[in-house]
Amino acid sequence: MSDNDGNLVVTSFCVMIGLAITFTIRFLARKITSR
């Protein structure tokens, strides 16, 4: 159970980081495109 919980936390953390990076890239892309 301990390993499963750890993997779940790591997976959720990675997903959150991935979404944050994607959002940042989209924001920068729009900002650059606006210019």
Biopython code that builds the backbone (N, CA, C, O; Angstrom):
import numpy as np
from Bio.PDB.StructureBuilder import StructureBuilder

atoms = [
    (1, "MET", "N", (0.846, -1.203, 0.000)),
    (1, "MET", "CA", (0.000, 0.000, 0.000)),
    (1, "MET", "C", (0.882, 1.255, 0.000)),
    (1, "MET", "O", (0.578, 2.247, -0.662)),
    (2, "SER", "N", (1.975, 1.183, 0.756)),
    (2, "SER", "CA", (2.844, 2.356, 0.865)),
    (2, "SER", "C", (3.388, 2.742, -0.518)),
    (2, "SER", "O", (3.403, 3.918, -0.883)),
    (3, "ASP", "N", (3.834, 1.736, -1.280)),
    (3, "ASP", "CA", (4.374, 2.016, -2.607)),
    (3, "ASP", "C", (3.291, 2.598, -3.516)),
    (3, "ASP", "O", (3.539, 3.544, -4.263)),
    (4, "ASN", "N", (2.081, 2.020, -3.444)),
    (4, "ASN", "CA", (0.992, 2.513, -4.290)),
    (4, "ASN", "C", (0.672, 3.969, -3.966)),
    (4, "ASN", "O", (0.485, 4.786, -4.868)),
    (5, "ASP", "N", (0.609, 4.289, -2.673)),
    (5, "ASP", "CA", (0.301, 5.664, -2.281)),
    (5, "ASP", "C", (1.390, 6.600, -2.803)),
    (5, "ASP", "O", (1.099, 7.686, -3.304)),
    (6, "GLY", "N", (2.648, 6.169, -2.682)),
    (6, "GLY", "CA", (3.766, 6.997, -3.149)),
    (6, "GLY", "C", (3.661, 7.240, -4.645)),
    (6, "GLY", "O", (3.845, 8.366, -5.108)),
    (7, "ASN", "N", (3.363, 6.186, -5.408)),
    (7, "ASN", "CA", (3.241, 6.335, -6.859)),
    (7, "ASN", "C", (2.096, 7.277, -7.203)),
    (7, "ASN", "O", (2.209, 8.087, -8.124)),
    (8, "LEU", "N", (0.995, 7.174, -6.466)),
    (8, "LEU", "CA", (-0.162, 8.028, -6.734)),
    (8, "LEU", "C", (0.209, 9.489, -6.521)),
    (8, "LEU", "O", (-0.144, 10.354, -7.323)),
    (9, "VAL", "N", (0.921, 9.755, -5.434)),
    (9, "VAL", "CA", (1.328, 11.139, -5.138)),
    (9, "VAL", "C", (2.267, 11.658, -6.219)),
    (9, "VAL", "O", (2.118, 12.780, -6.702)),
    (10, "VAL", "N", (3.240, 10.821, -6.593)),
    (10, "VAL", "CA", (4.204, 11.230, -7.630)),
    (10, "VAL", "C", (3.480, 11.488, -8.945)),
    (10, "VAL", "O", (3.757, 12.474, -9.628)),
    (11, "THR", "N", (2.549, 10.597, -9.301)),
    (11, "THR", "CA", (1.807, 10.758, -10.554)),
    (11, "THR", "C", (1.012, 12.057, -10.540)),
    (11, "THR", "O", (1.043, 12.819, -11.507)),
    (12, "SER", "N", (0.299, 12.310, -9.443)),
    (12, "SER", "CA", (-0.503, 13.536, -9.337)),
    (12, "SER", "C", (0.408, 14.758, -9.430)),
    (12, "SER", "O", (0.077, 15.740, -10.096)),
    (13, "PHE", "N", (1.560, 14.691, -8.756)),
    (13, "PHE", "CA", (2.501, 15.815, -8.766)),
    (13, "PHE", "C", (3.003, 16.077, -10.182)),
    (13, "PHE", "O", (3.067, 17.223, -10.626)),
    (14, "CYS", "N", (3.361, 14.994, -10.894)),
    (14, "CYS", "CA", (3.854, 15.130, -12.268)),
    (14, "CYS", "C", (2.769, 15.711, -13.165)),
    (14, "CYS", "O", (3.052, 16.551, -14.019)),
    (15, "VAL", "N", (1.530, 15.268, -12.975)),
    (15, "VAL", "CA", (0.416, 15.768, -13.792)),
    (15, "VAL", "C", (0.238, 17.264, -13.552)),
    (15, "VAL", "O", (0.060, 18.033, -14.497)),
    (16, "MET", "N", (0.287, 17.673, -12.281)),
    (16, "MET", "CA", (0.117, 19.098, -11.956)),
    (16, "MET", "C", (1.230, 19.920, -12.597)),
    (16, "MET", "O", (0.981, 20.999, -13.134)),
    (17, "ILE", "N", (2.466, 19.404, -12.537)),
    (17, "ILE", "CA", (3.603, 20.119, -13.142)),
    (17, "ILE", "C", (3.401, 20.210, -14.656)),
    (17, "ILE", "O", (3.645, 21.251, -15.265)),
    (18, "GLY", "N", (2.953, 19.103, -15.252)),
    (18, "GLY", "CA", (2.729, 19.085, -16.696)),
    (18, "GLY", "C", (1.690, 20.120, -17.108)),
    (18, "GLY", "O", (1.876, 20.831, -18.096)),
    (19, "LEU", "N", (0.599, 20.205, -16.356)),
    (19, "LEU", "CA", (-0.449, 21.179, -16.665)),
    (19, "LEU", "C", (0.087, 22.594, -16.501)),
    (19, "LEU", "O", (-0.198, 23.469, -17.319)),
    (20, "ALA", "N", (0.862, 22.820, -15.447)),
    (20, "ALA", "CA", (1.418, 24.158, -15.197)),
    (20, "ALA", "C", (2.339, 24.566, -16.344)),
    (20, "ALA", "O", (2.288, 25.702, -16.814)),
    (21, "ILE", "N", (3.183, 23.632, -16.790)),
    (21, "ILE", "CA", (4.105, 23.931, -17.896)),
    (21, "ILE", "C", (3.315, 24.216, -19.167)),
    (21, "ILE", "O", (3.615, 25.166, -19.890)),
    (22, "THR", "N", (2.301, 23.387, -19.440)),
    (22, "THR", "CA", (1.486, 23.579, -20.644)),
    (22, "THR", "C", (0.807, 24.938, -20.614)),
    (22, "THR", "O", (0.790, 25.650, -21.619)),
    (23, "PHE", "N", (0.242, 25.305, -19.453)),
    (23, "PHE", "CA", (-0.438, 26.594, -19.315)),
    (23, "PHE", "C", (0.545, 27.740, -19.543)),
    (23, "PHE", "O", (0.221, 28.718, -20.217)),
    (24, "THR", "N", (1.754, 27.614, -18.975)),
    (24, "THR", "CA", (2.773, 28.667, -19.130)),
    (24, "THR", "C", (3.175, 28.809, -20.590)),
    (24, "THR", "O", (3.299, 29.925, -21.096)),
    (25, "ILE", "N", (3.380, 27.678, -21.273)),
    (25, "ILE", "CA", (3.777, 27.716, -22.686)),
    (25, "ILE", "C", (2.677, 28.382, -23.513)),
    (25, "ILE", "O", (2.967, 29.211, -24.375)),
    (26, "ARG", "N", (1.427, 28.027, -23.257)),
    (26, "ARG", "CA", (0.317, 28.629, -24.009)),
    (26, "ARG", "C", (0.272, 30.128, -23.760)),
    (26, "ARG", "O", (0.082, 30.915, -24.688)),
    (27, "PHE", "N", (0.450, 30.522, -22.489)),
    (27, "PHE", "CA", (0.412, 31.946, -22.135)),
    (27, "PHE", "C", (1.523, 32.704, -22.870)),
    (27, "PHE", "O", (1.284, 33.766, -23.445)),
    (28, "LEU", "N", (2.737, 32.151, -22.843)),
    (28, "LEU", "CA", (3.866, 32.806, -23.518)),
    (28, "LEU", "C", (3.621, 32.842, -25.023)),
    (28, "LEU", "O", (3.923, 33.842, -25.675)),
    (29, "ALA", "N", (3.082, 31.769, -25.576)),
    (29, "ALA", "CA", (2.820, 31.708, -27.019)),
    (29, "ALA", "C", (1.834, 32.807, -27.408)),
    (29, "ALA", "O", (2.032, 33.493, -28.412)),
    (30, "ARG", "N", (0.773, 32.977, -26.617)),
    (30, "ARG", "CA", (-0.213, 34.024, -26.916)),
    (30, "ARG", "C", (0.434, 35.395, -26.810)),
    (30, "ARG", "O", (0.192, 36.270, -27.641)),
    (31, "LYS", "N", (1.265, 35.580, -25.777)),
    (31, "LYS", "CA", (1.921, 36.872, -25.561)),
    (31, "LYS", "C", (2.831, 37.208, -26.737)),
    (31, "LYS", "O", (2.837, 38.339, -27.222)),
    (32, "ILE", "N", (3.601, 36.218, -27.195)),
    (32, "ILE", "CA", (4.507, 36.444, -28.328)),
    (32, "ILE", "C", (3.696, 36.689, -29.601)),
    (32, "ILE", "O", (4.047, 37.547, -30.412)),
    (33, "THR", "N", (2.609, 35.931, -29.773)),
    (33, "THR", "CA", (1.781, 36.082, -30.971)),
    (33, "THR", "C", (1.125, 37.461, -31.003)),
    (33, "THR", "O", (0.969, 38.055, -32.070)),
    (34, "SER", "N", (0.744, 37.964, -29.833)),
    (34, "SER", "CA", (0.093, 39.278, -29.759)),
    (34, "SER", "C", (1.014, 40.356, -30.327)),
    (34, "SER", "O", (0.556, 41.282, -30.997)),
    (35, "ARG", "N", (2.315, 40.231, -30.056)),
    (35, "ARG", "CA", (3.256, 41.226, -30.553)),
    (35, "ARG", "C", (3.288, 41.173, -32.078)),
    (35, "ARG", "O", (4.023, 41.935, -32.707)),
]
sb = StructureBuilder()
sb.init_structure("model")
sb.init_model(0)
sb.init_chain("A")
sb.init_seg("    ")
for serial, (resi, resn, name, xyz) in enumerate(atoms, 1):
    if name == "N":
        sb.init_residue(resn, " ", resi, " ")
    sb.init_atom(name, np.array(xyz, "f"), 0.0, 1.0, " ", f" {name:<3s}", serial, name[0])
structure = sb.get_structure()
